[in-house]
Amino acid sequence: MIFGEIEAATAEGAILAHSIRSDGVSFKKGRVISAADVAALKAAGIARVVAVRLEASDVPEDRAAAELAAAIAGPGLRTGEPFTGRANLFAEANGILTYDPARLDAINLIDEALTVAALAPFESVTARQMVGTVKVIPFAAPRAALDKALELAKAGGPLVTLHPFRPRTLGLVATRLAGTKTSVLDKTRAVLDARLAEMGSRIGKELRCAHDEAEVASAVRALLAEGFAPVLVFGASAITDRRDVVPAGIAAAGGEILHFGMPVDPGNLMLLARKGEVPVLGLPGCARSPALNGFDWVLSRLLADVDVTRADIMRMGAGGLLKEISTRPQPRDGSRPAKPAAPRIAALVLAAGKSSRMGAANKLTAEIDGAAMVARVTDAALASGASPVIVVTGHQDNEVRAALAGRDVLFIHNPEYAEGLSTSLRAGAKALPDGLDAAVVCLGDMPDITAAHIGRLVAAFDPEEGRTICVPTFAGKRGNPVLWGTEFFTELQTVKGDTGAKHLIGEHADAVCEVPMPDDASLRDIDTPEELAKRRDA
């Protein structure tokens, strides 16, 4: 890769290394300089720019990030579209993340151009949560380094795997001393119910008994006989030795005590036992609290079908200090920090127009490759993961609905459709629900837009970086669909005329991110019978 300052007049095809804003020119770093850009730089009096030219042995940053992310991602994970050399990994379900830290380190040690970051091994994650990221540091990665990284990522199977939680019906034994209040047992049960619900499991039966070895043994034996698994034992008094009441009772029921204690605080006094294939856990007192503790680490693995051995527990000391201390504050109500997740993106499909240039036919219901034009656009929105997908109808409302029969979409009718595109955009924007991060506005007459095109817009969206209006480009020309952050929803509800929200893009130039596309699908809509015939023949 060649990096340095070059003459602007010879910069066509180079990648801009630093953003430029001067005399009407506003180019962001990473832009591939076109002939039109060269002319604009000359008109602005900019003679030299800092840029990059790739060599034959270089792999462009987005392609390199996509290749490595795909090699790393195992079952239960999906990769986002790459943008600015970054490709993120997301969980497809609630579960446990596993990988070999040594293999991840080996990839990061290959070349400074390639970096892989992930959450801690055995982290409990939720669906849509970001669990890892691949970032190519410069504008390209050496092919040899990337090939070595790919080889390591695939050695022995994909590097990172999600183990989804499996719904279980557990048994619970809760012991009582003479002074134990029923309210304490009830509160403990409520906290445990909430903890299990997060992982899709529940308590099938609870037995309350005296804090006595024989009674514990009888209760454990009864729950095992009814098929509950795992079985949890909450003692009224903390376990202080593997010969104490709870472990002795488990052993008397035929269980094997595997390990007592763990290098995690809170959670030190946890007991791991087993009866045949069924785990039996003696819970530490801290499990009465909703705050994260060592019991969570063991329980989450078991509910995700990840075996927990004595050695596994003894290796939990790294990162095992969870206690609330001055240098690591945590909320006392037990709430946990929000986890980074994929943005919640909705899609609006504008399908209300009269298609006046098509004559009597409604272009949106015209078939292309066996599917109605509007169905192709809607299917792309659905496949992208956008939710909800809202279709705005108007002209020939029933026909458009019929073309989309069976699809998981919401319909909004725009009675003012004859007054222009903006009326449909207003109607759709008003129908967007709360809780979204952004919405992508798709035109129903662009049949070659795919989920991948929308995915690239979503990958570019980053409010922290100021990228909240994401516009597709090809050969320097802007197209559709456009992704809008929530801060623009109110303005989208007030647009006027037949040009949609183009003026908002100009008014909020600082928030605009141009997203290069691999083809010209974002520039091609169909307005006439001739264009439709040409597309059908393609």
Beta strands, then each sheet from edge to edge (+ up, - down):
strand 1: 2-7
strand 2: 15-16
strand 3: 20-22
strand 4: 25-27
strand 5: 48-53
strand 6: 58-60
strand 7: 77-79
strand 8: 86-91
strand 9: 95-98
strand 10: 114-118
strand 11: 124-125
strand 12: 130-136
strand 13: 140-142
strand 14: 161-164
strand 15: 169-176
strand 16: 202-210
strand 17: 231-234
strand 18: 256-260
strand 19: 271-275
strand 20: 278-282
strand 21: 345-351
strand 22: 367-368
strand 23: 371-372
strand 24: 389-393
strand 25: 410-413
strand 26: 438-443
strand 27: 469-474
strand 28: 477-478
strand 29: 482-485
strand 30: 512-516
sheet 1: 1+ 5- 2+
sheet 2: 3+ 4-
sheet 3: 6+ 13-
sheet 4: 7+ 8- 12+ 10-
sheet 5: 11+ 9- 14+
sheet 6: 16+ 15+ 17+ 20+ 19- 18+
sheet 7: 25+ 24+ 21+ 26+ 29- 27+ 28-
sheet 8: 25+ 24+ 21+ 26+ 29- 27+ 30+
sheet 9: 22+ 23-
end
